[in-house]
Amino acid sequence: MSGETNLAVLLKNLMPVKKPGEYVFVSVAPSRVTAELMMSALATFKEKEGISLILEVGAAKEFELTYEGTYSCITCEVHSSLDAVGMTAAMTAALTHTHISANVVAGFYHDHIFVPTTKADQAVMVLSSLSLE
């Protein structure tokens, strides 16, 4: 598997970057899922209660979907391996210490952390500080 597995190297090279935009999490019944809706989703996950989608706020409004809260996406630019151990724990522990909720989504190359929009800049600072430890 490609990507870095050494925790010290991962944290040193974390490079958290806040993506532009605001995102929401929604759950949709499978019968309401269309190709257009799926193409609008940043990420999806099938759960027994429905299809969870991460969408930009505008898309959720366009499809008339209800949501609670808005989130910013922080992408960690380091190319982490899916087999890396401890990176998610280190990031969420640091955010927990500063009372910032974190919803982590792992992609093939990078980890993406969704935090409340109002705390996004603070979260970037917290995550950036991990490279100094």
DSSP file (Angstrom, degrees, kcal/mol; ACC not computed):
  #  RESIDUE AA STRUCTURE BP1 BP2  ACC     N-H-->O    O-->H-N    N-H-->O    O-->H-N    TCO  KAPPA ALPHA  PHI   PSI    X-CA   Y-CA   Z-CA
    1    1 A M              0   0    0      0, 0.0     2,-0.1     0, 0.0    80,-0.1   0.000 360.0 360.0 360.0 138.5    0.0    0.0    0.0
    2    2 A S        +     0   0    0     78,-0.1    80,-0.4     2,-0.0     2,-0.1  -0.359 360.0  62.2 -82.2 165.7    1.3    3.4   -0.8
    3    3 A G  S    S-     0   0    0     78,-0.2    77,-0.3    -2,-0.1     2,-0.2  -0.129  85.9 -59.1 103.4 160.5    1.6    6.3    1.6
    4    4 A E  B     +a   80   0A   0     75,-3.0    77,-2.8     1,-0.1    80,-0.2  -0.507  37.4 176.0 -78.9 140.8    3.4    7.1    4.8
    5    5 A T        +     0   0    0     -2,-0.2    80,-0.6    75,-0.2     2,-0.5   0.566  48.9 103.8-116.2 -18.5    2.9    4.9    7.9
    6    6 A N     >  -     0   0    0      1,-0.2     4,-2.7    78,-0.1     5,-0.2  -0.557  60.6-151.6 -73.0 116.8    5.4    6.4   10.3
    7    7 A L  H  > S+     0   0    0     -2,-0.5     4,-2.7     1,-0.2     5,-0.3   0.884  93.1  52.0 -58.8 -43.4    3.4    8.5   12.8
    8    8 A A  H  > S+     0   0    0      1,-0.2     4,-2.0     2,-0.2    -1,-0.2   0.907 113.1  45.3 -61.3 -41.3    6.2   11.0   13.6
    9    9 A V  H  > S+     0   0    0      2,-0.2     4,-1.8     1,-0.2    -2,-0.2   0.907 112.2  52.4 -68.4 -41.9    6.7   11.6    9.8
   10   10 A L  H  < S+     0   0    0     -4,-2.7    -2,-0.2     1,-0.2    -1,-0.2   0.939 112.9  43.1 -58.5 -48.8    2.9   11.9    9.3
   11   11 A L  H >< S+     0   0    0     -4,-2.7     3,-1.1     1,-0.2     4,-0.2   0.874 111.8  53.7 -68.7 -36.9    2.4   14.5   12.0
   12   12 A K  H 3< S+     0   0    0     -4,-2.0    -1,-0.2    -5,-0.3     3,-0.2   0.852 119.6  34.5 -63.6 -33.6    5.5   16.5   11.0
   13   13 A N  T 3< S+     0   0    0     -4,-1.8    -1,-0.2     1,-0.2    -2,-0.2   0.062  80.4 123.2-108.9  22.8    4.2   16.7    7.4
   14   14 A L    <   -     0   0    0     -3,-1.1    64,-1.5   113,-0.1    63,-0.5   0.880  39.5-176.7 -55.5 -47.4    0.5   16.9    8.2
   15   15 A M        -     0   0    0     -4,-0.2    62,-2.0    61,-0.2     2,-0.3   0.927  13.2-155.6  46.3  65.6   -0.1   20.3    6.4
   16   16 A P  E     -B   76   0B   0      0, 0.0     2,-0.4     0, 0.0    60,-0.2  -0.520  12.5-173.1 -71.6 132.1   -3.8   20.8    7.2
   17   17 A V  E     -B   75   0B   0     58,-2.5    58,-3.0    -2,-0.3     2,-0.5  -0.992  21.2-132.7-129.8 127.0   -5.5   23.1    4.7
   18   18 A K  E     -B   74   0B   0     -2,-0.4    56,-0.2    56,-0.2     3,-0.1  -0.676  23.6-139.7 -79.0 123.6   -9.1   24.4    5.0
   19   19 A K        -     0   0    0     54,-3.2    54,-0.4    -2,-0.5     2,-0.1  -0.509  25.6-103.1 -77.0 150.4  -11.0   23.9    1.8
   20   20 A P  S    S+     0   0    0      0, 0.0    -1,-0.1     0, 0.0     2,-0.1  -0.396  80.3  42.8 -69.0 153.6  -13.3   26.7    0.7
   21   21 A G  S    S-     0   0    0     -2,-0.1     2,-0.4    -3,-0.1    52,-0.3  -0.192  78.7 -92.0 103.2 167.1  -17.0   26.2    1.2
   22   22 A E        -     0   0    0     50,-0.1    35,-2.2    -2,-0.1     2,-0.3  -0.961  37.0-160.2-121.6 140.5  -19.4   24.9    3.9
   23   23 A Y  E     -DC  56  71B   0     48,-3.3    48,-2.8    -2,-0.4     2,-0.3  -0.819   5.3-161.8-122.6 157.2  -20.6   21.3    4.1
   24   24 A V  E     -D   55   0B   0     31,-2.8    31,-2.3    -2,-0.3     2,-0.5  -0.942  16.4-131.3-134.7 157.6  -23.4   19.4    5.7
   25   25 A F  E     +D   54   0B   0     44,-0.3    43,-0.5    -2,-0.3     2,-0.3  -0.933  32.7 170.9-107.7 131.9  -24.2   15.8    6.5
   26   26 A V  E     -D   53   0B   0     27,-2.3    27,-2.6    -2,-0.5     2,-0.4  -0.933  26.5-141.2-135.7 160.3  -27.5   14.4    5.5
   27   27 A S  E     -D   52   0B   0     -2,-0.3     2,-0.4    39,-0.3    25,-0.2  -0.995  21.7-172.5-122.9 131.6  -29.2   11.0    5.4
   28   28 A V  E     -D   51   0B   0     23,-2.4    23,-3.3    -2,-0.4     5,-0.1  -0.964  28.0-113.5-127.1 137.9  -31.4   10.2    2.4
   29   29 A A    >>  -     0   0    0     -2,-0.4     3,-2.4    21,-0.2     4,-0.6  -0.439  33.1-117.6 -63.6 141.3  -33.7    7.2    1.9
   30   30 A P  G >4 S+     0   0    0      0, 0.0     3,-1.1     0, 0.0    -1,-0.1   0.817 114.2  62.4 -52.3 -32.1  -32.4    5.0   -1.0
   31   31 A S  G 34 S+     0   0    0      1,-0.2    -2,-0.0     3,-0.0    -3,-0.0   0.713 102.7  50.8 -67.9 -19.3  -35.6    5.7   -3.0
   32   32 A R  G <4 S+     0   0    0     -3,-2.4     2,-0.5     2,-0.1    -1,-0.2   0.501  84.2 108.3 -94.4  -5.6  -34.7    9.5   -3.0
   33   33 A V    <<  +     0   0    0     -3,-1.1     2,-0.3    -4,-0.6     3,-0.0  -0.612  46.2 179.0 -80.4 124.7  -31.2    9.0   -4.3
   34   34 A T     >  -     0   0    0     -2,-0.5     4,-2.5     1,-0.1     5,-0.2  -0.766  42.7-110.6-116.6 165.2  -30.7   10.1   -7.9
   35   35 A A  H  > S+     0   0    0     -2,-0.3     4,-2.2     1,-0.2     5,-0.2   0.892 120.3  53.6 -60.7 -39.3  -27.6   10.2  -10.1
   36   36 A E  H  > S+     0   0    0      2,-0.2     4,-1.1     1,-0.2    -1,-0.2   0.907 109.1  47.7 -63.5 -42.4  -27.6   14.0   -9.9
   37   37 A L  H >> S+     0   0    0      1,-0.2     4,-0.9     2,-0.2     3,-0.6   0.928 111.5  50.4 -64.4 -45.0  -27.7   13.9   -6.1
   38   38 A M  H >< S+     0   0    0     -4,-2.5     3,-0.6     1,-0.2    -2,-0.2   0.878 107.9  53.3 -61.6 -37.5  -24.8   11.3   -6.0
   39   39 A M  H 3< S+     0   0    0     -4,-2.2    -1,-0.2     1,-0.2    -2,-0.2   0.759 106.6  53.8 -69.1 -23.6  -22.8   13.5   -8.4
   40   40 A S  H << S+     0   0    0     -4,-1.1    16,-0.5    -3,-0.6    -1,-0.2   0.673  89.6 100.5 -81.3 -18.0  -23.2   16.4   -6.0
   41   41 A A    <<  -     0   0    0     -4,-0.9    14,-0.2    -3,-0.6     3,-0.1  -0.457  57.5-159.4 -76.6 137.4  -21.9   14.5   -3.0
   42   42 A L  S    S-     0   0    0     12,-3.3     2,-0.3     1,-0.3    13,-0.2   0.834  83.6  -4.3 -75.7 -36.1  -18.4   15.0   -1.8
   43   43 A A  E     -E   54   0B   0     11,-1.0    11,-2.4    -3,-0.0    -1,-0.3  -0.987  65.5-162.6-154.8 155.8  -18.7   11.6    0.0
   44   44 A T  E     -E   53   0B   0     -2,-0.3     2,-0.3     9,-0.2     9,-0.2  -0.961   4.7-174.8-138.8 156.2  -21.3    8.9    0.6
   45   45 A F  E     -E   52   0B   0      7,-2.0     7,-2.9    -2,-0.3     2,-0.6  -0.925  23.3-132.3-152.8 129.7  -21.7    6.0    3.0
   46   46 A K  E     +E   51   0B   0     -2,-0.3     2,-0.3     5,-0.2     5,-0.2  -0.719  32.1 173.8 -85.7 122.4  -24.5    3.4    3.0
   47   47 A E  E >   -E   50   0B   0      3,-2.5     3,-0.9    -2,-0.6    -2,-0.0  -0.817  45.9-108.4-121.1 163.6  -26.0    2.8    6.4
   48   48 A K  T 3  S+     0   0    0     -2,-0.3     3,-0.1     1,-0.2    -1,-0.0   0.801 119.7  51.9 -63.7 -26.5  -28.9    0.7    7.5
   49   49 A E  T 3  S-     0   0    0      1,-0.3     2,-0.3   -20,-0.0    -1,-0.2   0.678 127.1 -66.4 -82.9 -17.4  -31.0    3.9    8.1
   50   50 A G  E <   - E   0  47B   0     -3,-0.9    -3,-2.5   -21,-0.1     2,-0.6  -0.965  67.9 -47.4 158.2-172.2  -30.2    5.4    4.7
   51   51 A I  E     -DE  28  46B   0    -23,-3.3   -23,-2.4    -2,-0.3     2,-0.4  -0.837  49.6-147.0 -95.0 118.3  -27.5    6.9    2.5
   52   52 A S  E     -DE  27  45B   0     -7,-2.9    -7,-2.0    -2,-0.6     2,-0.4  -0.702  20.4-174.5 -84.7 134.8  -25.3    9.4    4.3
   53   53 A L  E     -DE  26  44B   0    -27,-2.6   -27,-2.3    -2,-0.4     2,-0.6  -0.971  23.4-148.1-129.9 144.5  -24.1   12.2    2.1
   54   54 A I  E     +DE  25  43B   0    -11,-2.4   -12,-3.3    -2,-0.4   -11,-1.0  -0.973  35.3 168.7-108.5 120.5  -21.6   15.0    2.6
   55   55 A L  E     -D   24   0B   0    -31,-2.3   -31,-2.8    -2,-0.6     2,-0.2  -0.882  40.9-101.7-129.3 156.6  -22.8   17.9    0.5
   56   56 A E  E >>  -D   23   0B   0    -16,-0.5     4,-2.0    -2,-0.3     3,-0.6  -0.525  43.5-111.9 -69.1 150.3  -22.0   21.6    0.0
   57   57 A V  H 3> S+     0   0    0    -35,-2.2     4,-2.3     1,-0.2     5,-0.2   0.890 117.0  56.0 -52.8 -44.0  -24.7   23.7    1.7
   58   58 A G  H 3> S+     0   0    0    -36,-0.3     4,-2.4     1,-0.2    -1,-0.2   0.873 106.4  49.5 -59.4 -39.1  -25.9   24.9   -1.7
   59   59 A A  H <> S+     0   0    0     -3,-0.6     4,-2.3     2,-0.2    -1,-0.2   0.904 108.9  52.3 -67.6 -40.9  -26.5   21.4   -3.0
   60   60 A A  H  <>S+     0   0    0     -4,-2.0     5,-3.0     1,-0.2    -2,-0.2   0.906 112.5  45.8 -61.5 -40.4  -28.4   20.4    0.1
   61   61 A K  H ><5S+     0   0    0     -4,-2.3     3,-1.3     3,-0.2    -2,-0.2   0.915 109.9  54.1 -67.7 -42.2  -30.7   23.5   -0.4
   62   62 A E  H 3<5S+     0   0    0     -4,-2.4    -2,-0.2     1,-0.3    -1,-0.2   0.888 113.7  41.6 -58.4 -40.6  -31.1   22.7   -4.1
   63   63 A F  T 3<5S-     0   0    0     -4,-2.3    -1,-0.3    -5,-0.1    -2,-0.2   0.366 112.9-121.4 -89.8   4.9  -32.3   19.2   -3.3
   64   64 A E  T < 5 +     0   0    0     -3,-1.3     2,-0.4     1,-0.2    -3,-0.2   0.907  55.4 159.2  56.4  48.0  -34.4   20.5   -0.4
   65   65 A L      < -     0   0    0     -5,-3.0     2,-0.3    -6,-0.1    -1,-0.2  -0.811  36.9-129.0-102.2 140.8  -32.6   18.3    2.2
   66   66 A T        +     0   0    0     -2,-0.4     2,-0.3   -39,-0.2   -39,-0.3  -0.631  32.5 170.8 -88.3 148.1  -32.7   19.1    5.9
   67   67 A Y        -     0   0    0     -2,-0.3     2,-0.5   -41,-0.1   -41,-0.1  -0.963  29.7-131.0-150.2 163.5  -29.4   19.2    7.9
   68   68 A E  S    S-     0   0    0    -43,-0.5   -43,-0.3    -2,-0.3    -2,-0.0  -0.982  70.6 -15.2-121.0 119.1  -28.1   20.2   11.3
   69   69 A G        -     0   0    0     -2,-0.5     2,-0.3   -45,-0.1   -44,-0.3   0.325  68.3-106.1  75.4 154.5  -25.0   22.4   11.4
   70   70 A T        -     0   0    0    -46,-0.1    47,-2.0    -3,-0.1     2,-0.3  -0.894  31.0-161.2-118.2 152.2  -22.5   23.4    8.9
   71   71 A Y  E     -CF  23 116B   0    -48,-2.8   -48,-3.3    -2,-0.3     2,-0.4  -0.927  13.5-137.8-133.6 152.0  -18.9   22.1    8.7
   72   72 A S  E     - F   0 115B   0     43,-2.9    43,-2.1    -2,-0.3     2,-0.6  -0.838  23.5-130.1-103.6 149.0  -15.6   23.1    7.1
   73   73 A C  E     - F   0 114B   0    -54,-0.4   -54,-3.2    -2,-0.4     2,-0.6  -0.890  17.9-167.2-102.9 123.9  -13.4   20.5    5.5
   74   74 A I  E     -BF  18 113B   0     39,-2.8    39,-3.1    -2,-0.6     2,-0.5  -0.953   8.8-157.2-109.4 119.2   -9.7   20.4    6.5
   75   75 A T  E     -BF  17 112B   0    -58,-3.0   -58,-2.5    -2,-0.6     2,-0.8  -0.841  10.6-141.6 -99.1 129.7   -7.6   18.3    4.3
   76   76 A C  E     -BF  16 111B   0     35,-2.7    35,-0.6    -2,-0.5     4,-0.2  -0.819  11.7-156.1 -88.7 113.5   -4.3   16.9    5.6
   77   77 A E        +     0   0    0    -62,-2.0   -62,-0.2    -2,-0.8    -1,-0.1   0.629  59.9 106.3 -72.0 -14.3   -2.0   17.2    2.6
   78   78 A V  S    S-     0   0    0    -64,-1.5     2,-1.3   -68,-0.1    33,-0.3  -0.418  79.5-120.3 -64.0 140.1    0.4   14.4    3.8
   79   79 A H        -     0   0    0     31,-0.1   -75,-3.0    -2,-0.1     2,-0.3  -0.691  40.8-171.3 -85.1  94.7    0.0   11.2    1.8
   80   80 A S  B     -a    4   0A   0     -2,-1.3     2,-0.2    29,-1.3   -75,-0.2  -0.616  20.4-121.6 -90.7 146.6   -1.0    8.9    4.6
   81   81 A S    >   -     0   0    0    -77,-2.8     3,-1.5    -2,-0.3   -78,-0.2  -0.567  16.4-127.9 -79.6 147.5   -1.3    5.1    4.2
   82   82 A L  T 3  S+     0   0    0    -80,-0.4    -1,-0.1     1,-0.3   -79,-0.1   0.675 113.0  56.9 -66.7 -15.4   -4.6    3.5    5.0
   83   83 A D  T 3  S+     0   0    0    -79,-0.1    -1,-0.3     2,-0.1   -78,-0.1   0.397  78.5 123.8 -94.2   0.7   -2.5    1.2    7.2
   84   84 A A    <   -     0   0    0     -3,-1.5     2,-0.5   -80,-0.2     4,-0.2  -0.355  52.2-145.1 -64.0 141.9   -1.0    4.1    9.3
   85   85 A V        +     0   0    0    -80,-0.6   -78,-0.2     1,-0.1    -2,-0.1  -0.942  68.2   9.7-115.1 126.8   -1.6    3.7   13.0
   86   86 A G  S  > S+     0   0    0     -2,-0.5     4,-2.6   -79,-0.0     5,-0.2   0.196  87.1 105.2 103.3 -15.6   -2.2    6.7   15.4
   87   87 A M  H  > S+     0   0    0      2,-0.2     4,-2.4     1,-0.2     5,-0.2   0.953  86.0  43.9 -65.9 -48.9   -2.7    9.6   13.0
   88   88 A T  H  > S+     0   0    0      1,-0.2     4,-2.8     2,-0.2     5,-0.3   0.917 114.8  50.9 -60.6 -42.9   -6.5    9.9   13.5
   89   89 A A  H  > S+     0   0    0      1,-0.2     4,-2.3     2,-0.2    -1,-0.2   0.909 110.4  48.5 -62.3 -43.0   -6.1    9.4   17.2
   90   90 A A  H  X S+     0   0    0     -4,-2.6     4,-1.9     2,-0.2    -1,-0.2   0.912 114.5  45.7 -64.4 -42.3   -3.5   12.2   17.5
   91   91 A M  H  X S+     0   0    0     -4,-2.4     4,-2.2    -5,-0.2    -2,-0.2   0.941 115.6  44.2 -67.5 -47.3   -5.6   14.6   15.5
   92   92 A T  H  X S+     0   0    0     -4,-2.8     4,-2.7     1,-0.2    -1,-0.2   0.857 111.6  54.2 -69.4 -33.0   -8.8   13.9   17.3
   93   93 A A  H  X S+     0   0    0     -4,-2.3     4,-2.1    -5,-0.3    -1,-0.2   0.922 109.4  48.0 -64.3 -42.8   -7.1   14.0   20.7
   94   94 A A  H  X S+     0   0    0     -4,-1.9     4,-0.8     1,-0.2    -2,-0.2   0.909 115.0  45.1 -64.5 -41.3   -5.7   17.4   19.9
   95   95 A L  H ><>S+     0   0    0     -4,-2.2     5,-2.5     1,-0.2     3,-0.6   0.883 110.3  54.4 -69.5 -38.2   -9.0   18.7   18.7
   96   96 A T  H ><5S+     0   0    0     -4,-2.7     3,-2.0     1,-0.2    -2,-0.2   0.901 101.3  59.6 -60.1 -41.1  -10.8   17.1   21.7
   97   97 A H  H 3<5S+     0   0    0     -4,-2.1    -1,-0.2     1,-0.3    -2,-0.2   0.796 110.4  41.9 -58.5 -29.2   -8.5   19.0   24.1
   98   98 A T  T <<5S-     0   0    0     -4,-0.8    -1,-0.3    -3,-0.6    -2,-0.2   0.184 119.4-109.8-105.1  16.0   -9.7   22.3   22.6
   99   99 A H  T < 5 +     0   0    0     -3,-2.0     2,-0.5     1,-0.2    -3,-0.2   0.865  69.9 142.0  61.3  41.7  -13.4   21.2   22.5
  100  100 A I      < -     0   0    0     -5,-2.5    -1,-0.2    -8,-0.2    -2,-0.1  -0.961  46.6-135.6-114.4 120.7  -13.7   20.9   18.7
  101  101 A S        -     0   0    0     -2,-0.5     2,-0.4    -5,-0.1    -9,-0.0  -0.455  22.1-160.3 -72.0 148.6  -15.7   18.0   17.3
  102  102 A A        -     0   0    0     13,-0.1     2,-0.6    -2,-0.1    13,-0.2  -0.995  17.7-168.8-137.4 130.7  -14.1   16.2   14.4
  103  103 A N  E     -G  114   0B   0     11,-2.0    11,-2.8    -2,-0.4     2,-0.4  -0.955  22.0-157.4-117.5 108.4  -15.6   13.9   11.8
  104  104 A V  E     -G  113   0B   0     -2,-0.6     2,-0.5     9,-0.2     9,-0.2  -0.722  12.9-174.4 -97.4 133.3  -12.8   12.2    9.9
  105  105 A V  E     -G  112   0B   0      7,-3.1     7,-2.8    -2,-0.4     2,-0.6  -0.994  15.1-147.2-123.5 124.2  -13.1   10.8    6.5
  106  106 A A  E     -G  111   0B   0     -2,-0.5     5,-0.2     5,-0.2     2,-0.2  -0.808  14.6-172.8 -95.0 126.5  -10.2    8.8    5.0
  107  107 A G        -     0   0    0      3,-3.1     5,-0.0    -2,-0.6     0, 0.0  -0.497  43.5 -95.6 -99.0 179.0   -9.6    9.0    1.3
  108  108 A F  S    S+     0   0    0     -2,-0.2   -26,-0.2     1,-0.2     3,-0.1   0.904 121.1  19.1 -63.2 -40.9   -7.0    6.9   -0.5
  109  109 A Y  S    S+     0   0    0      1,-0.2   -29,-1.3   -28,-0.1     2,-0.3   0.794 127.9  23.7 -99.8 -33.8   -4.4    9.6   -0.4
  110  110 A H        -     0   0    0    -31,-0.2    -3,-3.1   -28,-0.0     2,-0.4  -0.885  64.4-121.9-137.6 160.2   -5.5   12.0    2.4
  111  111 A D  E     -FG  76 106B   0    -35,-0.6   -35,-2.7   -33,-0.3     2,-0.4  -0.847  24.9-158.2-100.3 142.6   -7.5   12.3    5.6
  112  112 A H  E     -FG  75 105B   0     -7,-2.8    -7,-3.1    -2,-0.4     2,-0.5  -0.984   2.0-160.0-125.4 129.1  -10.2   15.0    5.6
  113  113 A I  E     -FG  74 104B   0    -39,-3.1   -39,-2.8    -2,-0.4     2,-0.6  -0.941   4.0-154.7-116.6 123.8  -11.6   16.3    8.9
  114  114 A F  E     +FG  73 103B   0    -11,-2.8   -11,-2.0    -2,-0.5   -41,-0.2  -0.866  22.2 171.5 -98.5 121.9  -15.0   18.0    9.1
  115  115 A V  E     -F   72   0B   0    -43,-2.1   -43,-2.9    -2,-0.6   -13,-0.1  -0.882  46.2 -76.5-125.6 156.7  -15.2   20.5   12.0
  116  116 A P  E >   -F   71   0B   0      0, 0.0     3,-2.2     0, 0.0     4,-0.3  -0.280  44.6-123.9 -52.9 136.0  -17.9   23.0   12.9
  117  117 A T  G >  S+     0   0    0    -47,-2.0     3,-1.3     1,-0.3     4,-0.4   0.851 109.1  58.6 -52.0 -40.1  -17.5   26.0   10.5
  118  118 A T  G 3  S+     0   0    0    -48,-0.3    -1,-0.3     1,-0.3     4,-0.2   0.669 112.0  40.4 -67.7 -15.8  -17.2   28.4   13.4
  119  119 A K  G <> S+     0   0    0     -3,-2.2     4,-2.3     1,-0.1    -1,-0.3   0.250  83.0 105.4-115.2  11.8  -14.1   26.6   14.7
  120  120 A A  H <> S+     0   0    0     -3,-1.3     4,-2.3    -4,-0.3     5,-0.2   0.915  80.2  47.3 -63.3 -46.5  -12.4   25.8   11.4
  121  121 A D  H  > S+     0   0    0     -4,-0.4     4,-1.8     1,-0.2    -1,-0.2   0.907 113.8  48.7 -64.0 -40.2   -9.6   28.3   11.7
  122  122 A Q  H  > S+     0   0    0      1,-0.2     4,-2.4     2,-0.2    -1,-0.2   0.900 109.7  53.2 -63.8 -40.2   -8.8   27.3   15.3
  123  123 A A  H  X S+     0   0    0     -4,-2.3     4,-2.8     1,-0.2     5,-0.2   0.894 105.7  53.0 -63.2 -40.5   -8.8   23.6   14.2
  124  124 A V  H  X S+     0   0    0     -4,-2.3     4,-2.6     1,-0.2    -1,-0.2   0.916 110.3  48.4 -61.3 -42.0   -6.3   24.3   11.5
  125  125 A M  H  X S+     0   0    0     -4,-1.8     4,-1.8     2,-0.2    -2,-0.2   0.922 111.8  49.1 -63.5 -44.1   -4.0   26.0   14.1
  126  126 A V  H  X S+     0   0    0     -4,-2.4     4,-0.6     1,-0.2    -2,-0.2   0.942 114.5  44.4 -60.8 -48.4   -4.4   23.0   16.5
  127  127 A L  H >< S+     0   0    0     -4,-2.8     3,-1.0     1,-0.2     4,-0.4   0.885 110.6  54.7 -66.3 -38.0   -3.6   20.5   13.8
  128  128 A S  H >< S+     0   0    0     -4,-2.6     3,-1.4     1,-0.2     4,-0.3   0.856  99.6  62.6 -62.8 -33.7   -0.7   22.6   12.5
  129  129 A S  H >< S+     0   0    0     -4,-1.8     3,-1.4     1,-0.3     4,-0.5   0.730  87.3  72.4 -65.9 -20.8    0.8   22.6   16.0
  130  130 A L  G X< S+     0   0    0     -3,-1.0     3,-0.7    -4,-0.6    -1,-0.3   0.796  88.8  61.2 -64.0 -26.7    1.1   18.8   15.8
  131  131 A S  G <  S+     0   0    0     -3,-1.4    -1,-0.3    -4,-0.4    -2,-0.2   0.647 100.3  55.8 -74.6 -12.6    4.0   19.2   13.4
  132  132 A L  G <         0   0    0     -3,-1.4    -1,-0.2    -4,-0.3    -2,-0.2   0.592 360.0 360.0 -92.1 -12.8    5.9   21.1   16.0
  133  133 A E    <         0   0    0     -3,-0.7    -1,-0.2    -4,-0.5    -2,-0.1   0.478 360.0 360.0 -82.6 360.0    5.8   18.3   18.7
